[in-house]
Amino acid sequence: MSSSSALAALAFAGLLSGWPVFAEVPRLVAPAELRGLLANFLERPDLGDATEEAAFARRAQREAANLLATEGYFSPRVELRRDDGELVLLIEPGERSLIGAVHIDLLGDLTEERRASLIAGWRLKRAQAFRQSDWDEAKHALLADLLAVDYAGARLRETRAEVDPVARRVELYIVAETGPRYRFGELKISGLQRYSAALVARFNDSVKVGDNYREDRLLALQNALQSTPYFSSVSVTLERADERADAPALASDGALTAPVLVRLRERSPYQVSLGGGYSTNTGLRMEATYRNSDVFSRAWELQSGLRIEQLRQTAYADLFFPPDERRRRDGVGTSFEESDIAGLAIRRFAVGAMRVQQRGSVEQRLSVNWQEEKRLPDGAPESSSRALTALLAWTWRHAVDPLDPAEGVSLQVQLGGGSRNLLSDQDFLRAYLRYSQGIPLSARDALLVRGEVGATLAPSRVGIPQDFLFRAGGSNSVRGYAYQSLGVREGTATVGGRYLLTMSAEYLHWLSATWGAAVFVDAGDAFDERRVRPLATGYGVGARWRSPAGPLGIDLAWGQRVGKLRLDFSLAIPF
């Protein structure tokens, strides 16, 4: 059969089956700023004959008009035609409509000050381009502002946008009703089986009976309960009048007192986890942890674990008690550690007690520990120390995104020490400060700065535990030098000194949404005398990857003092 005969047979078969023989998808012609919207939501099927083209033209006219109306174009021209034999769907949106008058009517016992504030905060202003999404967001924002304080039952009674396509103007009408004012009533707790309502009350310092309703206080209680180890899900809401079968209590000023509904789902108290990893500081790591959040059925939380690293091995067990009425949480614990880092082998045993309190964005920690430490430095005699120490620490963090180092501030301050009169081998007082900040320079660029300073006041370092002295070097200290390799030489080992100074500056540029590059310079040292001496300097380049746990850093740094290149891995989260 010839090629022309085969083509004719195919066309005849297609006509018999009802399929289009030469189907064609119309090409979309529209302004660039609207082409994406139209291409994503406007269906353009294969068209094979005049009947299908006419039906598609009518459907496209209707669908395009609806789509363009969401962007403020109410008089579009839609035409299906052929240009040089090609089927083209031409869409001309016309001129965009602007917002004319805005009519906001707020019904209820609002104060004049708040009424004026709500109207002034309306997001869509006169002469602004109309978009359906902006209109929806503005309505929801107004309602959210009403719901946030006092008026838990506020609603939008009427909203409408009146379009004048000839004048290209949209007038907006909003009628919002506050409903009654609310006050907090008693907590109504559901979902408890293992734990008591008294435990829930210990985490409640935001919702008090008789206080005026505020949505942020409900969220604060919800977040406080969700952050505990006791509950897997938490919902805290106000039981409004329209949700109750009986009439709520009405105060003389017209406010309603409503219960606060706390719906809980308890978490299993037992948790066992296994893990592994690698860091350039301490090498390969394997770890096993066990948690029990209901020891002796008293909501005591046990945190215990065993961590085996190439350079350090640690076993620990801490027991925390539920917080008191001031949100202070007490605990006791013990730990055993063996390490061999920078030529210094340490064996340490410690027991202690601690109190942790969160005050806004500041965490305060007070601890008292007794520890016994044995030190074996390479090339020097072994020594030991015993100390009963007290440590007070404050940590302040402020970050838009705690996993993003490009914007945020962190400040840590510690003060502690021991005395010969209280079971310590040496009198000493240790002070330490660490500061880090991310400074955004643009959407893709940031400057990261960090600094540490520390001093241990004592006649000498003899008899002071290494935890109360200082060493530097490693991925989160001075890059280009091995972990804790900067300090005081004792034999061929590096041991802790009484003074510390480190600083770092890093320029970070994100090449894409997930990958970035950095250049940096670090400097610092730990030493045992106050005289000024040159600091160890390291500088280099690095790659950054935005992992789910935060930016992962891979750095290649040159340690100027040792004259060597060093590769460092780190999870770059300073906050």
Long-range contacts (C-beta under 8 A, 24 or more apart in sequence): 19-48, 20-46, 20-47, 20-48, 20-49, 20-52, 21-48, 22-48, 23-47, 23-48, 24-48, 24-87, 25-87, 26-56, 26-80, 26-87, 26-88, 26-89, 27-86, 27-87, 27-88, 27-89, 28-89, 28-91, 29-88, 29-89, 29-90, 29-91, 30-90, 30-91, 30-92, 30-93, 31-93, 34-68, 34-71, 34-73, 34-91, 34-93, 37-67, 37-71, 38-64, 38-67, 38-91, 41-67, 42-67, 44-89, 47-87, 53-80, 53-87, 56-80, 60-89, 64-91, 68-93, 69-132, 70-131, 70-132, 70-133, 71-96, 71-131, 71-132, 72-96, 72-97, 72-98, 72-129, 72-130, 72-131, 72-170, 73-97, 74-163, 74-165, 74-168, 75-165, 75-168, 95-168, 96-129, 96-130, 96-168, 97-129, 97-130, 97-163, 97-164, 97-165, 97-168, 97-169, 97-170, 98-127, 98-128, 98-129, 98-130, 98-168, 98-169, 98-170, 99-124, 99-125, 99-126, 99-127, 99-128, 99-129, 99-130, 99-169, 99-170, 99-171, 99-172, 100-126, 100-164, 100-167, 100-169, 100-170, 100-171, 101-126, 101-171, 101-172, 102-126, 102-171, 102-172, 102-174, 103-171, 103-172, 103-173, 103-174, 104-142, 104-174, 104-176, 105-174, 105-175, 105-176, 106-176, 106-178, 107-157, 107-175, 107-176, 107-177, 107-178, 108-151, 108-154, 108-177, 108-178, 108-179, 109-178, 109-181, 109-254, 110-178, 118-142, 118-145, 118-146, 121-145, 124-172, 130-161, 130-170, 135-161, 135-172, 139-174, 142-174, 142-176, 143-176, 146-176, 146-178, 147-215, 148-214, 148-215, 148-216, 149-212, 149-213, 149-214, 149-215, 150-178, 150-181, 150-182, 150-212, 150-213, 150-214, 151-178, 151-179, 151-180, 151-181, 151-182, 151-213, 152-179, 152-182, 152-213, 152-215, 152-238, 152-240, 152-258, 153-178, 153-179, 153-180, 153-182, 153-240, 153-241, 153-242, 154-178, 154-179, 155-179, 180-241, 180-254, 180-255, 180-256, 181-212, 181-213, 181-253, 181-254, 181-255, 181-256, 182-212, 182-213, 182-238, 182-240, 182-255, 182-256, 182-257, 182-258, 183-210, 183-211, 183-212, 183-213, 183-251, 183-255, 183-256, 183-257, 183-258, 184-208, 184-209, 184-210, 184-211, 184-212, 184-213, 184-217, 184-238, 184-257, 184-258, 184-260, 185-209, 185-249, 185-257, 185-258, 185-259, 185-260, 186-259, 186-260, 187-259, 187-260, 187-262, 188-239, 188-259, 188-260, 188-261, 188-262, 189-262, 189-264, 190-261, 190-262, 190-263, 190-264, 191-263, 191-264, 191-265, 191-266, 192-264, 192-266, 193-266, 194-266, 194-269, 194-294, 194-297, 195-230, 195-266, 195-294, 195-299, 196-299, 199-230, 199-299, 199-322, 200-225, 200-262, 200-264, 202-322, 202-323, 202-324, 202-325, 202-327, 203-228, 203-323, 203-327, 205-327, 207-236, 207-260, 210-257, 212-255, 213-238, 213-258, 218-260, 221-260, 221-262, 225-262, 225-264, 229-267, 229-269, 229-291, 229-293, 229-301, 230-266, 230-267, 230-269, 230-293, 230-294, 230-299, 231-264, 231-265, 231-266, 231-267, 232-265, 232-266, 232-267, 233-264, 233-265, 234-262, 234-263, 234-264, 234-265, 235-261, 235-262, 235-263, 236-260, 236-261, 236-262, 236-263, 237-261, 237-263, 267-293, 269-293, 269-294, 278-569, 279-475, 279-569, 279-570, 280-474, 280-475, 280-483, 280-566, 280-567, 280-568, 280-569, 280-570, 281-311, 281-474, 281-475, 281-476, 281-483, 282-309, 282-310, 282-311, 282-312, 282-341, 282-483, 283-309, 283-310, 283-311, 284-309, 284-310, 285-309, 285-310, 295-319, 311-339, 311-340, 311-341, 311-483, 312-337, 312-338, 312-339, 312-340, 312-341, 313-337, 313-338, 313-339, 326-357, 327-357, 327-358, 328-355, 328-356, 328-357, 329-355, 329-356, 329-357, 330-354, 330-355, 331-355, 331-356, 341-483, 341-484, 342-471, 342-473, 342-482, 342-483, 342-484, 342-485, 342-487, 342-493, 342-494, 343-377, 343-378, 343-379, 343-491, 343-492, 343-493, 343-494, 344-375, 344-376, 344-377, 344-378, 344-466, 344-490, 344-493, 344-494, 344-495, 345-375, 345-376, 345-377, 345-378, 346-373, 346-374, 346-375, 346-376, 346-466, 347-373, 347-374, 347-376, 348-372, 348-373, 348-374, 348-465, 348-466, 349-373, 361-396, 361-397, 361-398, 362-394, 362-395, 362-396, 363-394, 363-395, 363-396, 364-392, 364-393, 364-394, 365-391, 365-392, 365-393, 365-394, 365-395, 366-390, 366-391, 366-392, 366-393, 367-391, 367-393, 370-423, 371-465, 371-467, 373-465, 373-466, 375-466, 375-495, 377-490, 377-491, 377-492, 377-493, 377-495, 378-491, 378-492, 378-493, 379-490, 379-491, 379-492, 379-493, 380-490, 380-491, 380-492, 380-493, 383-462, 385-425, 385-426, 385-463, 385-464, 385-465, 386-423, 386-424, 386-425, 387-418, 387-423, 387-424, 387-425, 387-426, 387-463, 387-464, 387-465, 387-468, 388-418, 388-419, 388-422, 388-423, 388-424, 389-416, 389-417, 389-418, 389-424, 389-465, 389-468, 390-416, 390-417, 390-418, 391-415, 391-416, 392-416, 397-575, 398-575, 399-438, 399-575, 402-573, 402-575, 403-549, 403-550, 403-551, 403-573, 404-438, 404-550, 404-551, 405-438, 405-446, 405-448, 405-508, 405-550, 405-551, 405-572, 405-573, 405-574, 405-575, 406-438, 406-440, 406-446, 406-448, 406-508, 407-438, 407-439, 407-440, 407-446, 408-437, 408-438, 408-574, 408-575, 409-435, 409-436, 409-437, 409-438, 409-575, 410-434, 410-435, 410-436, 410-437, 410-574, 410-575, 411-435, 416-468, 417-468, 418-464, 418-468, 424-463, 425-463, 425-464, 426-458, 426-459, 426-460, 426-462, 426-463, 426-464, 427-458, 427-459, 428-456, 428-457, 428-458, 428-464, 428-468, 429-456, 429-457, 429-458, 430-454, 430-455, 430-456, 430-457, 430-468, 431-455, 431-456, 431-457, 432-500, 436-574, 436-575, 438-574, 444-509, 444-510, 444-511, 445-507, 445-508, 445-509, 445-510, 446-507, 446-508, 447-505, 447-506, 447-507, 447-508, 448-504, 448-505, 448-506, 448-507, 448-508, 448-574, 449-503, 449-504, 449-505, 449-506, 450-502, 450-503, 450-504, 450-574, 451-502, 451-503, 451-504, 452-477, 452-500, 452-501, 452-502, 452-503, 452-524, 453-500, 453-501, 454-499, 454-500, 454-501, 455-498, 455-499, 455-500, 456-498, 456-499, 457-498, 458-498, 461-488, 461-495, 461-496, 461-497, 461-498, 461-528, 464-496, 466-495, 466-496, 469-495, 469-496, 469-497, 469-498, 469-526, 470-496, 470-497, 470-498, 470-499, 470-500, 470-526, 471-495, 471-496, 471-497, 471-526, 472-500, 472-502, 472-524, 472-525, 472-526, 472-536, 473-536, 474-568, 475-553, 475-555, 475-568, 475-569, 475-570, 476-570, 477-502, 477-522, 477-524, 478-502, 478-504, 478-522, 478-523, 478-524, 478-525, 478-536, 478-537, 478-538, 478-559, 479-504, 479-520, 479-522, 479-538, 479-540, 479-555, 479-557, 479-566, 479-568, 480-522, 480-537, 480-538, 480-539, 480-540, 480-557, 480-558, 480-559, 480-560, 480-562, 480-564, 480-565, 480-566, 481-536, 481-538, 481-559, 481-561, 481-562, 481-566, 482-566, 486-524, 486-525, 486-526, 486-536, 487-525, 487-526, 487-527, 488-526, 488-527, 488-528, 496-526, 497-526, 497-527, 497-528, 498-527, 498-528, 498-529, 499-526, 499-527, 499-528, 499-529, 499-530, 500-524, 500-525, 500-526, 501-525, 501-535, 508-544, 510-544, 513-546, 514-545, 514-546, 515-543, 515-544, 515-545, 515-546, 516-543, 516-544, 516-545, 516-546, 516-551, 517-541, 517-542, 517-543, 517-544, 518-542, 518-543, 518-544, 518-553, 518-555, 520-555, 520-557, 522-557, 536-560, 536-561, 537-561, 538-566, 540-565, 544-572, 547-571, 549-573
